[in-house]
């Protein structure tokens, strides 16, 4: 049996338009271990390398987060070029 992911993305669109804001909602399970290098990227369907991202943002610890609990959070992307 495959282990459950510690990150579950919600409200993921099938299509995003260039030069528009994209809001990404996600839930982190209590098993998630925060790292100062956590980031969330937007990739083209079928990407083959972590270097193939369009844009990214750092995943910061949500305000009021208590370690060992599930938490809902979001990230906002705006591609400028």
FIRO-164493 format. One line per field, with one value per residue (C-alpha): residue number from 0; chain; x, y, z. Coordinates in Angstrom, 1 decimal, decimal comma. Example, Ala and Ser with C-alpha at 12.3 -4.5 7.8 and 13.67 -1.06 7.14 Angstrom:
<lumkols>
pos [0; 1]
unit [A; A]
xx [12,3; 13,7]
yy [-4,5; -1,1]
zz [7,8; 7,1]
</lumkols>
This chain:
<lumkols>
pos [0; 1; 2; 3; 4; 5; 6; 7; 8; 9; 10; 11; 12; 13; 14; 15; 16; 17; 18; 19; 20; 21; 22; 23; 24; 25; 26; 27; 28; 29; 30; 31; 32; 33; 34; 35; 36; 37; 38; 39; 40; 41; 42; 43; 44; 45; 46; 47; 48; 49; 50; 51; 52; 53; 54; 55; 56; 57; 58; 59; 60; 61; 62; 63; 64; 65; 66; 67; 68; 69; 70; 71; 72; 73; 74; 75; 76; 77; 78; 79; 80]
unit [A; A; A; A; A; A; A; A; A; A; A; A; A; A; A; A; A; A; A; A; A; A; A; A; A; A; A; A; A; A; A; A; A; A; A; A; A; A; A; A; A; A; A; A; A; A; A; A; A; A; A; A; A; A; A; A; A; A; A; A; A; A; A; A; A; A; A; A; A; A; A; A; A; A; A; A; A; A; A; A; A]
xx [0,0; 1,3; 1,8; -0,5; 1,0; 1,6; 0,5; -2,9; -3,7; -7,3; -9,2; -6,5; -7,6; -7,2; -6,0; -4,3; -3,8; -0,4; 0,1; -2,7; -2,7; -3,0; -4,1; -3,1; -4,9; -3,5; -3,7; -0,6; -1,1; 0,3; 3,1; 4,6; 8,0; 8,6; 11,9; 13,2; 13,6; 10,0; 8,5; 5,5; 5,9; 3,6; 4,6; 3,4; 1,5; 4,0; 7,0; 10,1; 12,5; 12,1; 13,9; 10,9; 8,8; 7,1; 7,1; 7,4; 6,9; 8,3; 5,9; 5,9; 4,7; 1,1; 0,5; -0,7; 0,5; 0,9; 3,4; 1,9; -1,5; -3,2; -3,3; -4,9; -2,9; -2,5; 0,1; -0,4; 1,5; 1,8; 3,9; 5,4; 7,0]
yy [0,0; 3,4; 5,9; 8,9; 12,2; 14,8; 17,5; 17,5; 20,2; 21,4; 23,4; 22,7; 24,2; 22,3; 25,5; 28,7; 31,7; 33,4; 36,7; 36,0; 35,4; 31,8; 30,9; 27,4; 25,9; 22,9; 20,9; 19,7; 16,6; 16,3; 14,1; 17,0; 18,2; 21,8; 22,9; 26,3; 25,2; 24,2; 25,7; 25,2; 25,4; 25,7; 23,1; 22,3; 19,0; 16,3; 18,0; 15,8; 17,7; 19,8; 22,5; 22,8; 25,1; 28,2; 30,0; 29,2; 30,7; 29,8; 27,8; 29,6; 28,2; 29,5; 31,9; 30,1; 26,7; 24,0; 21,3; 17,8; 19,1; 19,2; 22,7; 24,4; 27,1; 28,8; 30,3; 33,1; 33,1; 35,9; 35,3; 38,6; 37,4]
zz [0,0; -1,0; 1,9; 2,0; 0,7; 3,4; 0,9; -0,8; -3,4; -3,7; -6,4; -9,0; -12,4; -15,6; -17,4; -16,3; -18,6; -18,9; -17,0; -14,5; -10,8; -9,7; -6,1; -4,9; -1,9; -0,1; 3,0; 4,9; 7,0; 10,5; 9,1; 7,1; 8,3; 7,5; 5,9; 5,1; 1,5; 0,9; -2,2; -4,5; -8,2; -11,3; -13,9; -17,5; -17,8; -18,5; -16,9; -16,7; -14,4; -11,3; -13,3; -15,7; -13,5; -14,8; -11,5; -7,8; -4,4; -1,0; 1,2; 4,5; 7,8; 8,3; 11,1; 14,2; 13,0; 15,6; 14,8; 14,4; 13,2; 9,8; 8,3; 5,3; 3,5; 0,2; -2,1; -4,7; -8,0; -10,5; -13,5; -14,7; -17,9]
</lumkols>
